[in-house]
């Protein structure tokens, strides 16, 4: 089965305002009775957190709902989209929470919580 792509009819970039990225937390700490904690890698693969917003029309919101609920089986599947920081490199992502939205002057501002799969 091929990996679905982010719909072309939706915005292709996350808005700069509200964007938040970070490095993967791949550390496993174990506190010792005496001395500093032991630290090791949790695994060889980690996920990179991404949160941000997109601005969509009512028709685009319907597209996003269909993509999330039907194509991604309520957000359980991964999908391909551009890396938010460079806007060109394709990466695999998945939702960490369902999208939420607010009405803003004739548009919907949609909050996305994602993770980039490394």
N, C-alpha and C positions, 0 to 999 in steps of 0.2 A: 504494500500500500504506500502510495506516495504521500509526502508531507504537504498539507495544504499551504497555500500562500495567503498572506494578508490581502484582502480584496483591494483591487486597483481603484475602486470607486470611493474608498475611504482615504482620509488624509494619510500621506506616506511618511510623515515626520511627526514626532511628539513635539508639542510646544516647548520652547525654551523656558518659559515661565512655569515653574512648578516641577521641572524635570529633576529627577534625583537618581543617580547611579551609584555604584559602589563596587568594591572588590568582593569576590566570593569569601564567605567565612568557612574556611576549610580546616579550622583548628579544632582539635580535641584536647581539652585541658583536664588534667587529673591532679587534684590537690594532694600533696604528700603530707604526712604527719609532721615531718621536719624538713625544712628547706623549701626551695622554690617548686612550683608546680611543674609536672612533666607535661610537655607539649609535643604533639605529633600531628601529622596530617590525618584528617578524617578519611580521605580517600584520594584517588588519583583524578577524579572529576568533581568539579564543584559548579554551582550555579551563581550567576552574577545578577543581583537584584536591580530592577529598573522600575521606577514609578514616574508617571507623568500624565499629561492631559492631551486630548485632541478636541478640536472644535468641529462639530458635525451638524448637518441639517437634519430635520425630522426623517427624511428619506434615508440618509446615511445611517441614522441611528437604527432604523429597521434592518438595514444591511448588516450592521454590527451585531444586532441581536441574533439574526439568522446564522451568521458566521459562528458566533459563540455557542449557541444552543444546538444547531443542527450539524454544521461542518465539523466543529471541534467537540461534539458530544458533551455539551455543557462545560466546556473548558478543560476537558480531560486530555485532549490530544495536543501535541506540539504543532507549531506552524512556522513558516519561514517569513521573515520580515527583515528590513534593513537595520543595521546596528545604529541605535539612536545617536551615538556620538559622532559618527562620520557620515551617516546618511547614505552610504553606498554599499558597504559590505553586507551580504546576506548572512543572517544568523538564524539559528533555530531558537524559538522562544516557546513559553507556555504561560498561561495565566496562573497567578497565585491566588487571586480572588476574582469574583465576578466583577465586571465593569459597573460603575455607578455614574450617574449624571445629574447635572443641574441645568435648569433653563436659564440662558443668558442672552437677552436681546435678540430673540428669534432663532437662536442656535442652542444646541446642547453642548455643554462642556463635559466631556466624558473622562473620568479618572480611570487610568489603567494601572494595574499592579501585575508586573511581569517578571520573569526570570529568563536570562539568557543561558542556554544549555551549552556548556563547553565540551 
